[in-house]
């Protein structure tokens, strides 16, 4: 290992099913060689089932790894973050391994949050270079009803319906899957009655087309539903579209975050959120690009502030 590299040991987690199962063996071999040249003692572990990345990350903490590199999409990155957050440091005062996500999924929203659209070969080399690590301690959201730690956030209504429709398509690649899903879902979508509470205060009661809660600006890699959110500011953002707004028009405005302040949009921040259907029917729910099964009419979201260190560029490059 080069003397100017701070990562003496680490694990590379690969997801063969990332990006709708288009992972290429040659690409994975090249990634493994690339990482091995930059981390002194590197273990390579492919995931074999849902939740496996969370288990691998927890073991990396127990083994005292310096870095966890995950090659996958937002779902795999979320699992790694959850594994670290649930486990905590292996010993009092110790740091958790720093995380780097190689964008190998469909949307790669979280990678874009930190590194924009810069090539991962450049950003990974930058992140692992030098004698010390540079990290941002990222906030997570905890969804009580399903016991999930969310990284980007959670959405109800049309957000979840679009993701469900996109996840059923394997014949369209990348962010185009979400663009096509929006067109199909919006045409048939109907608002639902709900009450939305932030830190104990009701901010909306009535018809809802979507809600989104979390710390990430991007959803599906391209929609800036929460353009003012910051990954590590100790707050979560909330965006609600009520039943008076033109859904298709507002969704088009989210590409540049220009929906905030428009009629029918509620945008605020806080630490504890409740979204509840007032008709008792189940919520359509997703988190980090994954649809959530269940029959819950209520979604309760709490803040876990600054719990996971992610490798990041210097502040002037962020």
Order of alpha helices (4+ residues) and beta strands (2+ residues): beta-alpha-alpha-beta-alpha-beta-alpha-beta-alpha-alpha-beta-beta-beta-alpha-alpha-beta-beta-beta-alpha-beta-beta-beta-beta-beta
